[in-house]
Amino acid sequence: MSGADRQPPHVPAPEGSFQRLIEDIYFARDHARGVPGTLLWFVEEVGELVRAIRRGERHNLEEEFGDVYAWLATLASLHGIDLEAIGRRKYGAGCPRCHGAPCRCPHPAG
C-alpha cells in the first residue's frame, strides 16, 4: 500500500461545517474509492473550473467552484484534515509572511 493509499482513522469534520456536510453525503463512497481515485476526480473538476474561467463562462463558475470546493473538502477528510482549522491557523493573523491584512509583501503584480 503506497503512502497515497493510506488513510488515517476518520475523525468527522466539525458539525455544521461545509466539510462535514460533504462527509455526511459522500464519505463512505469517497473512502471506498480512496485517495488516488478521489484525487483524479478533484483534478478533473479543477480542469473544468479553469476552462470556465478561460472561456468567460460566468454561468458555469458557481457550479465549478462548488465542485472544486466539495472535492477539496473530500480530500481533506480522507487525510483527517479540518480545512477550516488549517485555513485559520495559516491565514488567521493575515499574510503568513508579513502578517498584514491586506498583504504588504513586495510581490510583483501578475
C-alpha positions, 0 to 999 in steps of 0.5 A: 500500500503506497503512502497515497493509499493510506488513510488515517482513522476518520475523525468527522469534520466539525458539525455544521461545517461545509466539510462535514456536510460533504462527509455526511453525503459522500464519505463512505463512497469517497473512502471506498474509492480512496485517495488516488481515485478521489484525487483524479476526480478533484483534478478533473473538476479543477480542469473544468473550473479553469476552462470556465474561467478561460472561456468567460463562462460566468454561468458555469463558475458557481457550479465549478467552484462548488465542485472544486470546493466539495472535492477539496473538502473530500480530500481533506477528510480522507487525510483527517484534515479540518480545512477550516482549522488549517485555513485559520491557523495559516491565514488567521493573523493575515499574510503568513509572511508579513502578517498584514491584512491586506498583504504588504509583501513586495510581490510583483503584480501578475 
